Amino acid sequence: MLEVSCFWCERRHPGDHALSVCPACAGRWTTLQALEMSGSYALSDEAIDEALTRMSPGNYALGFMDDGVFDVFYVGRSDSDVRRRLHEWVGRPTHGESHASPAKAAWALGRSGPLPVGAPVLAPVASATSSYTRFAYSYAHSAEEAYAKEWRNYDAFGGRRVLDNETQPVA
């Protein structure tokens, strides 16, 4: 393989030809293409206000960046104001404990098996205080359209067995 520059981010990576895309950019593009959304953005009040400029029904996805790829762990919708709904998620704990990004793993000091006392060991990946850090969104023309898209996203990203959503989409 050749050492080439990514077509999108211009970082160097192994590739088959000069116009190849690095794995991080390919993963980000594939995720957002599947969601049919804009993003990902930092899940903060400022970023939400900057990205979403109108009141509208819409859809959103929440998750984390992991090695340059937006990993989706929750999909949702708002039937009237997706911007307001996203503000409600800022700083709120995640719904699941098993689906947090490995990058969110906390380091703890402790003794585990044959490791010496004081050696770092991984704590659980998520805790009651972990929050989603990124979001993507799209506007919808109606509540019905947002509901249909929420189902498509829910199914496409693995539904309850993969996502942190506590229930399937409800009308």
Secondary structure as UniProt FT lines:
FT   STRAND          2..5
FT   TURN            7..9
FT   STRAND          12..15
FT   TURN            18..19
FT   HELIX           23..35
FT   STRAND          38..42
FT   HELIX           45..51
FT   STRAND          58..66
FT   TURN            67..68
FT   STRAND          69..78
FT   HELIX           82..89
FT   TURN            90..91
FT   HELIX           102..104
FT   STRAND          107..109
FT   TURN            113..114
FT   TURN            117..118
FT   STRAND          120..122
FT   TURN            128..129
FT   STRAND          134..139
FT   HELIX           143..156
FT   TURN            157..158
FT   HELIX           159..161
//
